[in-house]
Amino acid sequence: MSAVLAAVDNFGLSYVLELVGLALVVLFVVRKVLPPLRAAMNRQEAAIRSQLAAGDEARAASDRLVAARRGELESARSEAEAIVAQARESAAQLVEDGRRRADEERARLVARAAVEVELARAQARDEVSARIAALVVAAAEAVVEAELDPATHHHLIAQAIDAAESEAV
């Protein structure tokens, strides 16, 4: 039993020694381990914060770049639409000019053809009139020269008329 009592007496001392040792370990950890650990944690926190800030800046820059590119794309799209509209107007104008010139050329050709037809008619009339006049003169000469009777005279005039009509056809 004395060993039990000695153990109980040592229990208080050993407990106190254990508490003192624990306090020394805690003091050592607080003084020697925690400052470098805190410094490392602070450095890690600063690095993470700077990386987050850089990420936010990169996101903002990319958002600005996307907005700028969208603006450029919209501007290019508007410009392309304006160019297409202008090309359509130019094409319509060219088609209209072509039609107008074709109509003018057609009218000029029709007028020229009408003039040529009228000239041909006039020339044909003049030729027919000249032939008829020549035939009438020939018939008159034949009548005068022959001094024929009225029946022969009528017969010669009828022949001259028939000859003129057959040449006119």
C-alpha positions in Angstrom: 0.0 0.0 0.0 2.8 2.3 0.6 3.6 2.1 -3.1 0.1 3.2 -3.8 0.5 6.1 -1.4 3.8 7.1 -2.9 2.3 7.0 -6.3 -0.5 9.3 -5.1 2.0 11.7 -3.6 4.0 11.7 -6.9 0.7 12.1 -8.8 0.4 15.8 -7.8 4.0 16.5 -8.6 4.0 14.6 -11.8 0.8 16.4 -12.8 2.3 19.8 -12.1 5.4 18.8 -14.1 3.3 17.7 -17.0 1.4 21.0 -16.9 4.7 22.9 -16.8 6.0 20.8 -19.8 2.8 21.4 -21.7 3.1 25.1 -21.0 6.7 25.1 -22.2 5.7 23.3 -25.4 2.9 25.7 -26.0 5.2 28.6 -25.3 7.8 27.2 -27.7 5.1 26.7 -30.4 3.7 30.2 -29.9 7.2 31.8 -30.0 9.1 29.7 -32.5 6.6 27.8 -34.7 3.7 30.2 -35.0 5.5 33.3 -36.3 7.0 31.6 -39.4 3.8 29.7 -39.9 1.8 33.0 -39.7 4.3 34.7 -42.1 4.0 31.8 -44.5 0.2 31.9 -44.2 0.2 35.7 -44.7 2.5 35.3 -47.8 0.1 32.6 -49.2 -2.9 34.9 -48.5 -1.2 37.8 -50.2 -0.3 35.6 -53.2 -3.9 34.4 -53.4 -5.3 37.9 -53.1 -2.9 39.2 -55.8 -3.9 36.3 -58.0 -7.6 37.0 -57.4 -7.0 40.7 -58.2 -5.0 39.8 -61.3 -7.9 37.4 -62.3 -10.4 40.2 -61.7 -8.3 42.6 -63.8 -8.0 40.0 -66.5 -11.7 39.4 -66.4 -12.4 43.1 -66.7 -9.9 43.5 -69.5 -11.4 40.5 -71.4 -14.9 42.0 -70.8 -13.7 45.3 -72.3 -12.0 43.5 -75.1 -15.2 41.5 -75.8 -17.3 44.7 -75.8 -14.8 46.4 -78.1 -14.8 43.5 -80.5 -18.6 43.3 -80.4 -18.7 47.0 -81.2 -16.2 46.5 -84.1 -18.2 43.6 -85.3 -21.4 45.6 -85.2 -19.7 48.5 -87.0 -18.4 46.2 -89.6 -21.8 44.6 -90.0 -23.4 48.1 -90.4 -20.7 49.1 -92.9 -21.2 45.8 -94.9 -25.0 46.4 -95.0 -24.4 50.0 -96.2 -22.0 48.7 -98.9 -24.6 46.1 -100.0 -27.3 48.7 -100.1 -25.1 51.1 -102.1 -24.2 48.2 -104.5 -27.9 47.4 -104.9 -28.7 51.1 -105.7 -25.8 51.2 -108.1 -27.0 48.0 -109.8 -30.5 49.4 -110.0 -29.2 52.6 -111.5 -27.0 50.7 -114.0 -30.0 48.6 -115.0 -32.2 51.8 -115.3 -29.5 53.5 -117.4 -29.2 50.5 -119.6 -32.9 50.4 -120.1 -33.1 54.1 -120.9 -30.2 53.8 -123.4 -31.8 50.8 -125.0 -35.1 52.7 -125.3 -33.4 55.7 -126.8 -31.5 53.5 -129.2 -34.7 51.6 -130.1 -36.5 54.9 -130.7 -33.6 56.2 -132.7 -33.6 53.1 -134.9 -37.4 53.1 -135.3 -37.3 56.8 -136.3 -34.4 56.1 -138.7 -36.3 53.2 -140.2 -39.4 55.3 -140.5 -37.4 58.0 -142.3 -35.8 55.3 -144.6 -39.2 53.8 -145.3 -40.7 57.2 -146.1 -37.7 58.0 -148.4 -38.1 54.6 -150.1 -41.8 55.3 -150.6 -41.2 58.7 -152.0 -38.5 57.3 -154.3 -40.8 54.5 -155.4 -43.6 57.1 -156.0 -41.2 59.3 -157.9 -40.0 56.3 -160.0 -43.5 55.2 -160.7 -44.6 58.7 -161.5 -41.6 59.1 -163.8 -42.4 55.8 -165.6 -46.0 56.7 -165.9 -45.1 60.1 -167.3 -42.7 58.4 -169.7 -45.4 55.9 -170.7 -47.9 58.7 -171.1 -45.4 60.7 -173.2 -44.7 57.6 -175.3 -48.4 57.0 -175.7 -49.0 60.6 -176.6 -46.2 60.4 -179.1 -47.6 57.2 -180.5 -51.0 58.8 -180.8 -49.6 61.9 -182.4 -47.4 60.1 -184.8 -49.9 57.6 -185.8 -52.8 59.9 -186.1 -55.0 57.0 -185.7 -58.7 56.8 -185.4 -60.3 57.1 -182.0 -60.7 53.3 -181.5 -57.0 52.7 -182.1 -56.3 55.7 -180.0 -58.2 54.3 -177.1 -56.6 50.9 -177.7 -53.1 52.4 -177.4 -54.0 54.4 -174.2 -55.4 51.2 -172.7 -52.2 49.3 -173.5 -50.1 52.1 -171.9 -52.3 52.0 -168.8 -52.0 48.2 -168.6 -48.2 48.4 -169.1 -48.0 51.0 -166.3 -50.1 48.8 -164.0 -48.1 45.7 -164.7 -44.9 47.6 -163.9 -46.3 49.0 -160.7 -47.2 45.6 -159.4 
